[in-house]
Amino acid sequence: MIIDVSYFSLASLISLALFLAIIIPRAVLHVANLLAGRLTGRVVAVDRWLVGIAVAILFCVAFGGAGVLSQQARDLASSSEAVALSFLLFATPALLQVLRAFAHRRTRTVSLFSQVLVVLAVISLPASMAIPTAAVLQATSAPTGQPGGAPYDNPAAALANSRYFTDSEPVNDPDDYPIATYLSQNASWTIVAPRLQGVRHQHFYRQIPIFTSFWLDQTTDVLSFEATDAFGVLVSPITHVRANWAMSLAVLLYKILCAVVLVALTFDPLVAPLVVGVQRMFRHRER
C-alpha cells in the first residue's frame, strides 16, 4: 500500500496526534475533577472551555464509533445535510483551545504551555478536518471497477465521487502553477506500508493525507490573507466541486472558523493597539 504524504500534511497529522494526546487527558481529568467535587462538596473552579472541549471530543468519539458500528450512521454521514457539520465537529476542539487561550490572554493568565497548545491546535486543523472527509468519501465512493469511475482505492478520491472533489488546476495545467508543481515534486514523502490483513476500506488511510493537504490549502488561504491562493501556492492535488452546496458550505464554514482563529491570534498584537488608540482619540475629542 503506497501512501503519498506532503511534509505539510505530515506536520498537521503529527500536530493533531500531539494535540489530542495532551488535550484529551486534560479535558477528561477536569470533568472528572468537577464531578468528584460535586459528589464530595468540594469547590472546584470550572474551566468552561475545557468542558466544551470534552463535550466536543465526546461527540467526535460517538460520531466515529457510530460510523464504524452502524450502516445507518454511515448513510447519515453521506447525506448532504450532515456533511458540513460533521466536518466542523472534528475541528471544534482545536478552535475551542484557541479561543480558550484568547480568553485567558485577555485576563493576562495565559501560560507558555497554553501557547504551545494553540500552535498545535492551529497546525492540526487541516488533519482534524481530513478524517471526517475521508469517512464521508468512504461512505459515498463507487465500488471497485464501476464503469466510468476511478478505482475505489484511488488515494486522491478525485474521481471516485465527483460530487465532492475533482482534479485541481495544478494537475491539469502544471506550467501555470510552478510553485504548486515544485511542492508536489519536492515536498512530499512516499510511504510503502504493508497491507493490513482483515482491515476493510484501506483506501480510507490513503486518503487522509490527501484530504489533509486539501484542508491545509483552505487554512493557509485564510491565514495568509489569500496570498497563497493569489500566487498559486497549493499543496493538494484536488479541489472541491463548487456546484455541491454541502461541500461549498463546509469550506465556507471552515474558512469562517479559520478567520475566527486569525482574529483571536492577532487581536492583541495588531488590533488591540488600534482599538486603544481610537478610544483615546475619542476621549481626547470629548474633552
Rosetta silent file (secondary structure, phi, psi, omega in degrees, C-alpha in Angstrom):
SEQUENCE: MIIDVSYFSLASLISLALFLAIIIPRAVLHVANLLAGRLTGRVVAVDRWLVGIAVAILFCVAFGGAGVLSQQARDLASSSEAVALSFLLFATPALLQVLRAFAHRRTRTVSLFSQVLVVLAVISLPASMAIPTAAVLQATSAPTGQPGGAPYDNPAAALANSRYFTDSEPVNDPDDYPIATYLSQNASWTIVAPRLQGVRHQHFYRQIPIFTSFWLDQTTDVLSFEATDAFGVLVSPITHVRANWAMSLAVLLYKILCAVVLVALTFDPLVAPLVVGVQRMFRHRER
SCORE:     score description
SCORE:     0.000 S_00000001
   1 L     0.000  118.332 -177.293    0.000    0.000    0.000 S_00000001
   2 E  -100.296  128.382 -179.750    1.623    3.259   -1.187 S_00000001
   3 E  -123.487  122.174  176.115    0.756    6.487    0.620 S_00000001
   4 E   -95.432  120.632 -177.115    1.911    9.882   -0.646 S_00000001
   5 E  -126.141  124.475  172.698    2.207   12.401    2.179 S_00000001
   6 E   -74.431  153.887  179.484    3.345   16.001    1.828 S_00000001
   7 H   -60.857  -32.465  179.534    5.621   17.263    4.571 S_00000001
   8 H   -68.943  -41.973  177.488    2.964   19.853    5.433 S_00000001
   9 H   -64.605  -39.893  179.351    0.282   17.180    5.780 S_00000001
  10 H   -62.676  -41.137  178.346    2.624   15.087    7.898 S_00000001
  11 H   -62.782  -39.296  179.592    3.243   18.053   10.208 S_00000001
  12 H   -68.026  -40.743  179.769   -0.501   18.580   10.582 S_00000001
  13 H   -66.323  -41.107  177.914   -1.151   14.898   11.314 S_00000001
  14 H   -65.855  -41.185  178.597    1.641   14.782   13.913 S_00000001
  15 H   -63.012  -38.372  177.942    0.364   18.001   15.488 S_00000001
  16 H   -63.389  -43.268  179.504   -3.136   16.539   15.685 S_00000001
  17 H   -62.565  -43.875  179.458   -1.813   13.441   17.427 S_00000001
  18 H   -66.763  -42.744 -179.156    0.174   15.523   19.930 S_00000001
  19 H   -60.796  -47.225 -179.705   -2.703   17.949   20.498 S_00000001
  20 H   -67.392  -36.795  179.449   -5.195   15.172   21.199 S_00000001
  21 H   -63.809  -26.743  179.645   -2.700   13.296   23.378 S_00000001
  22 H   -91.746  -46.813 -169.762   -2.418   16.409   25.560 S_00000001
  23 H   -77.345  -32.784 -179.138   -5.896   17.931   25.460 S_00000001
  24 H   -63.590  -51.054  177.213   -7.997   14.761   25.881 S_00000001
  25 H   -60.445  -38.212  179.433   -6.479   13.778   29.257 S_00000001
  26 H   -62.677  -45.894 -178.246   -6.666   17.413   30.439 S_00000001
  27 H   -67.457  -42.796 -179.419  -10.319   17.741   29.471 S_00000001
  28 H   -65.608  -43.346  179.333  -11.306   14.348   30.878 S_00000001
  29 H   -64.757  -36.783  179.076   -9.450   14.927   34.157 S_00000001
  30 H   -65.334  -44.472  178.585  -11.043   18.353   34.514 S_00000001
  31 H   -64.820  -41.070  178.448  -14.547   16.943   34.024 S_00000001
  32 H   -63.624  -38.004  178.057  -13.773   14.080   36.415 S_00000001
  33 H   -65.253  -39.328  177.479  -12.494   16.600   38.970 S_00000001
  34 H   -63.855  -43.630  179.760  -15.700   18.614   38.616 S_00000001
  35 H   -65.852  -40.245  177.950  -17.845   15.527   39.137 S_00000001
  36 H   -64.615  -37.809  177.402  -15.785   14.464   42.152 S_00000001
  37 H   -64.092  -38.216  177.609  -16.141   17.964   43.579 S_00000001
  38 H   -64.129  -39.911 -177.442  -19.907   17.788   43.187 S_00000001
  39 H   -72.033  -35.026 -176.771  -20.038   14.451   44.979 S_00000001
  40 H   -96.228   -5.295 -178.301  -17.754   15.498   47.851 S_00000001
  41 L    77.815   12.582 -179.408  -18.995   19.066   48.181 S_00000001
  42 L   -84.053  139.792  179.746  -15.569   20.433   47.344 S_00000001
  43 L   -81.119  122.489 -179.682  -15.422   23.739   45.460 S_00000001
  44 L  -124.983  130.265  177.974  -13.689   23.304   42.095 S_00000001
  45 L   -67.258  131.602 -176.990  -13.048   26.129   39.630 S_00000001
  46 L   -94.041  124.335  171.716  -14.851   25.458   36.357 S_00000001
  47 L   -99.652   97.500 -174.488  -12.963   25.931   33.095 S_00000001
  48 H   -61.930  -29.425  179.185  -15.885   26.185   30.668 S_00000001
  49 H   -67.466  -43.153  177.544  -13.554   25.950   27.686 S_00000001
  50 H   -64.953  -37.441  176.658  -12.156   22.602   28.841 S_00000001
  51 H   -63.014  -43.511  177.726  -15.689   21.348   29.482 S_00000001
  52 H   -61.841  -40.311  177.212  -16.640   22.400   25.953 S_00000001
  53 H   -63.110  -42.303  178.708  -13.590   20.606   24.555 S_00000001
  54 H   -61.715  -42.932  179.152  -14.526   17.463   26.498 S_00000001
  55 H   -64.373  -42.743  179.581  -18.098   17.581   25.140 S_00000001
  56 H   -62.766  -42.847  178.931  -16.826   18.111   21.576 S_00000001
  57 H   -64.114  -38.512  178.190  -14.414   15.186   21.881 S_00000001
  58 H   -61.641  -43.712  177.906  -17.226   13.022   23.262 S_00000001
  59 H   -64.198  -39.283  178.834  -19.390   13.834   20.244 S_00000001
  60 H   -62.281  -44.879  179.250  -16.466   13.079   17.898 S_00000001
  61 H   -63.451  -43.486  179.577  -15.906    9.689   19.523 S_00000001
  62 H   -64.619  -40.624  179.512  -19.633    8.906   19.408 S_00000001
  63 H   -64.127  -46.414  179.785  -19.849   10.015   15.776 S_00000001
  64 H   -66.421  -41.817  178.726  -16.846    7.926   14.767 S_00000001
  65 H   -63.809  -40.092  178.812  -17.985    4.897   16.753 S_00000001
  66 H   -64.792  -37.634  178.618  -21.466    5.059   15.262 S_00000001
  67 H   -65.411  -32.325  179.391  -19.967    5.218   11.771 S_00000001
  68 H   -75.829  -38.881 -171.695  -17.944    2.075   12.437 S_00000001
  69 H   -92.175  -23.381 -171.005  -20.767    0.094   14.031 S_00000001
  70 L  -125.243  126.344  174.794  -23.834    1.269   12.137 S_00000001
  71 H   -66.476  -34.242  178.362  -24.553    1.302    8.404 S_00000001
  72 H   -63.052  -38.044  177.747  -27.347    3.806    9.091 S_00000001
  73 H   -66.930  -37.133  177.339  -24.809    6.188   10.642 S_00000001
  74 H   -66.295  -38.081  176.528  -22.591    5.838    7.563 S_00000001
  75 H   -64.497  -37.765  178.556  -25.570    6.637    5.360 S_00000001
  76 H   -64.824  -40.372  179.894  -26.267    9.702    7.501 S_00000001
  77 H   -64.428  -25.138 -178.311  -22.658   10.847    7.105 S_00000001
  78 H   -87.735   -9.564 -179.486  -23.049   10.633    3.347 S_00000001
  79 L   -75.718  147.159 -175.482  -26.163   12.815    3.212 S_00000001
  80 H   -61.401  -33.617 -175.749  -25.684   16.387    2.078 S_00000001
  81 H   -67.594  -24.597 -175.053  -27.338   17.849    5.168 S_00000001
  82 H   -99.596   -7.848 -171.980  -24.762   16.304    7.526 S_00000001
  83 H   -62.897  -55.070 -173.483  -21.551   16.937    5.576 S_00000001
  84 H   -61.859  -47.285 -176.982  -20.694   20.455    6.716 S_00000001
  85 H   -68.743  -35.546  178.963  -21.493   19.971   10.393 S_00000001
  86 H   -66.163  -34.428  176.611  -19.742   16.593   10.596 S_00000001
  87 H   -64.867  -52.536 -174.327  -16.583   18.217    9.201 S_00000001
  88 H   -67.421  -24.730  179.032  -16.651   21.139   11.610 S_00000001
  89 H   -57.742  -39.443 -176.398  -17.415   18.877   14.556 S_00000001
  90 H   -77.210  -20.175  178.429  -13.900   17.427   14.384 S_00000001
  91 H   -90.507   -8.112 -176.104  -12.242   20.855   14.234 S_00000001
  92 H   -60.383  -44.787  179.818  -14.175   22.162   17.249 S_00000001
  93 H   -57.161  -41.402  179.076  -11.690   21.057   19.975 S_00000001
  94 H   -65.562  -42.234  178.522   -8.849   22.918   18.263 S_00000001
  95 H   -62.222  -43.519 -179.146  -10.992   26.040   17.814 S_00000001
  96 H   -64.192  -35.109  178.031  -12.073   25.965   21.453 S_00000001
  97 H   -66.533  -39.346  177.073   -8.459   25.698   22.601 S_00000001
  98 H   -63.377  -46.220  179.851   -7.531   28.780   20.553 S_00000001
  99 H   -67.275  -33.217  177.064  -10.483   30.735   21.977 S_00000001
 100 H   -62.606  -46.044  178.452   -9.657   29.456   25.471 S_00000001
 101 H   -65.701  -36.517  178.864   -6.134   30.837   25.205 S_00000001
 102 H   -64.798  -43.840  179.183   -7.506   34.085   23.775 S_00000001
 103 H   -63.601  -40.793  178.551   -9.941   34.485   26.681 S_00000001
 104 H   -69.570  -33.174  178.951   -7.182   33.789   29.200 S_00000001
 105 H   -66.164  -33.752  178.866   -4.857   36.175   27.414 S_00000001
 106 H   -65.208  -25.114  176.839   -7.394   38.953   27.828 S_00000001
 107 L  -100.955    9.171  177.476   -7.095   38.379   31.589 S_00000001
 108 L    60.278   36.407  179.030   -3.283   38.038   31.334 S_00000001
 109 L  -116.801   10.205 -177.466   -3.324   34.476   32.676 S_00000001
 110 L   -72.881  142.733 -178.717   -2.112   32.633   29.559 S_00000001
 111 L  -110.352  167.243  177.479    0.890   30.351   30.041 S_00000001
 112 H   -62.433  -38.805  178.739    3.649   29.182   27.713 S_00000001
 113 H   -61.250  -40.110  177.595    2.158   25.687   27.760 S_00000001
 114 H   -64.932  -37.324  177.826   -1.166   27.105   26.587 S_00000001
 115 H   -65.537  -38.021  176.026    0.597   28.924   23.761 S_00000001
 116 H   -63.104  -41.223  177.415    2.217   25.667   22.662 S_00000001
 117 H   -62.222  -37.200  178.345   -1.219   24.043   22.644 S_00000001
 118 H   -63.724  -44.201  178.392   -2.519   26.879   20.474 S_00000001
 119 H   -59.794  -46.572  178.132    0.264   26.309   17.943 S_00000001
 120 H   -62.192  -40.079 -179.109   -0.515   22.585   17.856 S_00000001
 121 H   -63.396  -43.993 -178.566   -4.247   23.314   17.569 S_00000001
 122 H   -66.062  -45.178 -179.232   -3.808   25.647   14.602 S_00000001
 123 H   -67.098  -29.386 -177.079   -1.454   23.306   12.752 S_00000001
 124 H   -82.730   -8.102 -177.994   -3.741   20.337   13.458 S_00000001
 125 H   -54.780  -48.391  179.715   -6.871   21.969   11.979 S_00000001
 126 H   -60.195  -42.024 -179.411   -6.376   20.520    8.444 S_00000001
 127 H   -66.069  -36.612  179.734   -5.783   16.994    9.786 S_00000001
 128 H   -66.546  -26.840  176.773   -8.821   17.215   12.054 S_00000001
 129 H   -84.518  -25.486 -175.698  -10.944   18.014    9.007 S_00000001
 130 H   -68.923  -34.471 -176.007   -9.332   15.336    6.821 S_00000001
 131 H   -64.601  -51.348  176.662  -10.541   12.397    8.916 S_00000001
 132 H   -66.613  -28.612  176.470  -14.301   13.061    8.556 S_00000001
 133 H   -62.046  -47.741  178.013  -13.734   13.989    4.898 S_00000001
 134 H   -62.475  -35.232  179.459  -12.214   10.577    4.237 S_00000001
 135 H   -66.520  -40.430  178.306  -15.067    8.983    6.198 S_00000001
 136 H   -64.603  -43.824  179.249  -17.689   10.730    4.053 S_00000001
 137 H   -66.865  -31.709  176.813  -15.940    9.659    0.857 S_00000001
 138 H   -64.736  -35.674 -178.503  -15.691    6.123    2.221 S_00000001
 139 H   -77.984  -21.496 -171.912  -19.442    6.085    2.684 S_00000001
 140 H  -116.836   -6.523 -176.238  -20.227    7.502   -0.758 S_00000001
 141 L   -66.508  154.171  178.740  -17.470    6.211   -3.097 S_00000001
 142 L   -77.156  151.413 -179.916  -18.334    3.980   -6.008 S_00000001
 143 L   -68.026  161.661 -177.636  -17.434    0.278   -5.786 S_00000001
 144 L   -58.916  135.301  173.088  -14.298   -1.101   -7.413 S_00000001
 145 L    78.769   11.222  178.779  -14.420   -1.467  -11.131 S_00000001
 146 L   -65.509  132.152 -178.256  -17.594    0.524  -11.714 S_00000001
 147 L   -56.973  132.709  177.116  -17.720    1.520  -15.411 S_00000001
 148 L    81.661    0.176 -178.143  -16.634    5.085  -15.988 S_00000001
 149 L  -113.989  163.356  176.852  -15.344    5.547  -12.475 S_00000001
 150 L   -78.777  163.914  177.951  -11.938    5.638  -10.917 S_00000001
 151 L   -56.984  147.022 -179.224  -10.668    2.755   -8.807 S_00000001
 152 L   -64.976  -21.661 -177.740  -12.266    2.518   -5.375 S_00000001
 153 L   -96.466   18.434 -179.963   -8.761    2.643   -3.905 S_00000001
 154 L   -59.876  117.116 -175.715   -7.936    5.970   -5.570 S_00000001
 155 L   -64.755  -28.791  179.414   -5.781    7.805   -2.975 S_00000001
 156 L   -85.157  -18.118 -177.702   -6.972   11.223   -4.113 S_00000001
 157 L    52.151   31.685 -175.374  -10.617   10.153   -4.299 S_00000001
 158 L   -77.174  -37.693 -176.266  -10.901   12.764   -7.024 S_00000001
 159 L  -110.635  -12.455 -179.600  -12.997   10.760   -9.446 S_00000001
 160 L   -63.889  -28.003  174.278  -14.406    8.054   -7.191 S_00000001
 161 L  -146.843   92.174 -174.243  -17.075   10.526   -6.173 S_00000001
 162 L   -73.301   -3.661  178.633  -17.167   13.551   -8.441 S_00000001
 163 L   -71.258  -24.988 -174.287  -19.961   15.145   -6.429 S_00000001
 164 L  -109.897  -40.869 -174.085  -17.474   16.360   -3.806 S_00000001
 165 E  -135.055  157.459  176.963  -13.984   16.592   -5.326 S_00000001
 166 E  -149.922  175.657  178.048  -12.306   16.898   -8.683 S_00000001
 167 E   -64.526  145.601  179.924   -8.853   17.462  -10.142 S_00000001
 168 L   -92.755  169.579 -178.132   -7.311   20.810   -9.286 S_00000001
 169 H   -60.727  -41.598  179.131   -5.800   23.353  -11.659 S_00000001
 170 H   -59.734  -30.517  179.198   -2.137   22.446  -10.908 S_00000001
 171 H   -69.891  -39.544 -177.136   -2.859   18.870  -12.000 S_00000001
 172 H   -82.769  -36.309 -178.358   -4.345   19.980  -15.320 S_00000001
 173 L  -130.691   72.933 -176.180   -2.057   22.960  -16.001 S_00000001
 174 H   -63.376  -27.662 -178.840    1.200   22.450  -14.070 S_00000001
 175 H   -67.351  -25.664  179.919    3.017   25.140  -16.106 S_00000001
 176 H   -85.391   -8.141 -179.740    0.665   27.795  -14.738 S_00000001
 177 L  -130.410   68.223 -175.209    1.346   26.735  -11.146 S_00000001
 178 H   -62.566  -36.655 -178.635    5.141   26.421  -10.874 S_00000001
 179 H   -69.147  -43.811  178.911    5.204   26.723   -7.062 S_00000001
 180 H   -63.809  -39.433  177.948    2.498   24.104   -6.614 S_00000001
 181 H   -64.403  -42.458  178.751    4.255   21.813   -9.083 S_00000001
 182 H   -62.497  -42.094 -179.815    7.565   22.239   -7.255 S_00000001
 183 H   -64.611  -41.158 -179.083    5.929   21.475   -3.913 S_00000001
 184 H   -66.583  -28.920 -178.302    4.254   18.339   -5.241 S_00000001
 185 H   -89.387  -27.336 -171.342    7.564   17.083   -6.628 S_00000001
 186 H  -122.425   -4.800 -178.040    9.914   18.084   -3.817 S_00000001
 187 L  -122.805   40.030  179.372    7.864   18.421   -0.631 S_00000001
 188 E  -136.949  160.810 -176.043    6.288   15.006   -0.367 S_00000001
 189 E  -133.195  126.468 -179.912    7.184   11.669    1.114 S_00000001
 190 E   -97.283  122.090 -179.916    6.129    8.301   -0.286 S_00000001
 191 E  -106.816  126.107  173.818    5.429    5.630    2.313 S_00000001
 192 E  -100.336   99.764 -176.098    5.287    1.989    1.295 S_00000001
 193 L  -103.587  141.275  178.171    3.149    0.465    4.036 S_00000001
 194 L   -68.422  145.974  176.459    2.249   -3.215    4.245 S_00000001
 195 L   -69.533  133.979 -179.438   -1.376   -4.097    3.694 S_00000001
 196 L   -87.080  120.999 -178.805   -3.106   -4.886    6.955 S_00000001
 197 L   -67.212  133.148  175.867   -4.842   -8.229    6.861 S_00000001
 198 L    82.889    1.283  179.732   -8.503   -8.096    7.760 S_00000001
 199 L   -96.077  119.885 -179.784   -8.724   -4.281    7.610 S_00000001
 200 L   -83.387  154.986  173.554  -11.555   -3.073    5.396 S_00000001
 201 L    56.416   54.590 -178.890  -11.525    0.103    3.337 S_00000001
 202 L   -68.454  -17.559  176.203   -7.769    0.596    3.402 S_00000001
 203 H   -62.629  -22.813  177.834   -8.211    3.454    0.955 S_00000001
 204 H   -56.794  -43.500 -178.147   -9.507    5.417    3.972 S_00000001
 205 H   -73.112  -28.736  178.654   -5.982    5.571    5.381 S_00000001
 206 H   -73.896  -29.827 -174.920   -4.525    6.514    1.980 S_00000001
 207 H   -82.423  -25.151 -176.902   -6.965    9.377    1.529 S_00000001
 208 H   -55.547  -47.632  178.358   -6.415   11.081    4.889 S_00000001
 209 H   -61.090  -36.014  179.568   -3.049   12.671    3.859 S_00000001
 210 H   -65.404  -45.485 -179.881   -4.586   13.881    0.580 S_00000001
 211 H   -71.157  -27.684  172.353   -7.528   15.490    2.327 S_00000001
 212 H   -61.684  -41.179  176.862   -5.177   16.963    4.921 S_00000001
 213 H   -62.508  -41.197  179.204   -3.449   18.714    2.028 S_00000001
 214 H   -60.047  -49.966 -178.579   -6.798   19.966    0.744 S_00000001
 215 H   -71.412  -24.303  173.312   -7.807   21.468    4.096 S_00000001
 216 H   -63.332  -41.581  177.445   -4.270   22.815    4.520 S_00000001
 217 H   -62.997  -40.819  178.187   -4.810   24.860    1.369 S_00000001
 218 H   -65.698  -34.706 -179.636   -8.109   26.170    2.723 S_00000001
 219 H   -69.427  -50.557 -178.075   -6.403   27.077    6.013 S_00000001
 220 H   -67.462  -25.850  177.320   -3.450   28.925    4.530 S_00000001
 221 H   -59.893  -40.259 -179.549   -5.783   30.713    2.138 S_00000001
 222 H   -82.801  -47.636 -174.406   -7.394   32.473    5.097 S_00000001
 223 H   -67.752  -21.200  177.537   -4.416   32.763    7.453 S_00000001
 224 L  -101.053   15.255 -178.310   -2.268   34.303    4.708 S_00000001
 225 L    55.494   40.736  177.052   -4.991   36.758    3.661 S_00000001
 226 L    67.164   15.675  177.655   -5.362   34.784    0.387 S_00000001
 227 H   -64.991  -39.898 -179.211   -1.701   35.327   -0.562 S_00000001
 228 H   -65.443  -37.113  178.896   -1.211   31.604   -1.172 S_00000001
 229 H   -68.656  -39.335 -178.553   -4.222   31.493   -3.464 S_00000001
 230 H   -64.776  -36.326 -177.222   -3.073   34.568   -5.379 S_00000001
 231 L   -99.506    6.928  175.905    0.382   33.105   -6.039 S_00000001
 232 L    68.688   32.234  178.414   -0.793   29.547   -6.629 S_00000001
 233 L   -87.562   87.794 -177.214    0.919   28.049   -3.586 S_00000001
 234 L  -116.920  149.871  179.348   -1.130   24.871   -3.366 S_00000001
 235 L  -111.909  -34.329 -173.436   -0.323   21.514   -1.797 S_00000001
 236 L   -81.029  141.434  175.235   -3.380   19.427   -2.570 S_00000001
 237 L   -84.586    4.766 -179.236   -3.848   17.634   -5.913 S_00000001
 238 E  -132.051  164.978  172.799   -7.627   18.019   -5.638 S_00000001
 239 E  -140.863  164.914 -176.517  -10.203   20.744   -5.154 S_00000001
 240 E   -85.199  155.257  177.015  -13.839   20.698   -4.135 S_00000001
 241 L   -81.070  112.426 -174.195  -16.746   20.740   -6.541 S_00000001
 242 L   -70.918  -16.826  177.395  -18.241   24.192   -6.102 S_00000001
 243 L   -75.342  -15.264  178.518  -21.573   23.053   -7.514 S_00000001
 244 L   -86.385  109.518 -172.598  -22.042   20.844   -4.460 S_00000001
 245 H   -66.869  -32.548 -179.077  -23.679   23.164   -1.952 S_00000001
 246 H   -67.320  -44.230  179.552  -22.906   20.949    1.052 S_00000001
 247 H   -68.894  -40.102  177.367  -19.181   20.806    0.307 S_00000001
 248 H   -63.397  -37.851  177.472  -19.093   24.506   -0.529 S_00000001
 249 H   -65.921  -39.086  177.800  -20.887   25.240    2.747 S_00000001
 250 H   -61.765  -43.544  178.926  -18.325   23.111    4.601 S_00000001
 251 H   -65.023  -42.569  179.619  -15.468   25.067    3.028 S_00000001
 252 H   -61.489  -48.057 -179.577  -17.191   28.381    3.787 S_00000001
 253 H   -64.339  -37.425  178.870  -17.813   27.497    7.430 S_00000001
 254 H   -66.680  -38.913  178.048  -14.272   26.201    7.811 S_00000001
 255 H   -67.613  -35.075  173.782  -12.846   29.415    6.381 S_00000001
 256 H   -63.572  -41.358  176.332  -15.006   31.392    8.816 S_00000001
 257 H   -58.498  -46.018  178.656  -13.598   29.194   11.578 S_00000001
 258 H   -64.211  -34.828  177.042  -10.057   29.984   10.385 S_00000001
 259 H   -65.038  -38.442  175.838  -10.957   33.680   10.288 S_00000001
 260 H   -62.362  -43.070  177.013  -12.044   33.465   13.929 S_00000001
 261 H   -60.996  -42.852 -179.365   -8.723   31.822   14.753 S_00000001
 262 H   -62.490  -43.623  178.893   -6.880   34.557   12.851 S_00000001
 263 H   -64.071  -42.491 -179.622   -8.691   37.315   14.743 S_00000001
 264 H   -63.507  -37.570 -177.443   -8.049   35.595   18.076 S_00000001
 265 H   -75.974  -30.542 -173.800   -4.338   35.217   17.325 S_00000001
 266 H  -104.162   -1.269 -173.861   -3.800   38.747   16.039 S_00000001
 267 H   -61.414  -54.115 -176.829   -6.145   40.755   18.265 S_00000001
 268 H   -63.963  -52.180 -176.204   -3.684   41.683   20.997 S_00000001
 269 H   -73.114  -26.463 -175.089   -0.570   42.388   18.909 S_00000001
 270 H  -113.201  -51.453 -172.233   -2.355   44.061   15.973 S_00000001
 271 H   -83.223  -40.181 -175.825   -5.956   45.056   16.662 S_00000001
 272 H   -56.951  -45.077  177.573   -5.857   45.872   20.384 S_00000001
 273 H   -60.492  -35.725  178.338   -3.386   48.801   19.997 S_00000001
 274 H   -66.997  -42.004  178.959   -5.595   50.265   17.262 S_00000001
 275 H   -62.477  -44.849  179.117   -8.706   49.926   19.439 S_00000001
 276 H   -63.217  -40.697  178.715   -6.947   51.578   22.378 S_00000001
 277 H   -62.847  -42.370  179.126   -5.689   54.376   20.108 S_00000001
 278 H   -65.707  -41.126  178.783   -9.162   55.052   18.729 S_00000001
 279 H   -62.141  -42.870  178.625  -10.633   55.080   22.246 S_00000001
 280 H   -65.145  -37.208  179.503   -8.010   57.573   23.414 S_00000001
 281 H   -63.717  -45.091 -179.944   -8.638   59.767   20.372 S_00000001
 282 H   -66.813  -37.910  177.588  -12.379   59.942   21.048 S_00000001
 283 H   -64.350  -37.952  179.711  -11.794   60.626   24.751 S_00000001
 284 H   -67.345  -37.552  178.709   -9.424   63.437   23.834 S_00000001
 285 H   -68.432  -36.806  179.607  -12.027   64.970   21.482 S_00000001
 286 H   -65.045  -30.463  178.761  -14.736   64.759   24.127 S_00000001
 287 L   -73.985    0.000    0.000  -12.569   66.781   26.487 S_00000001
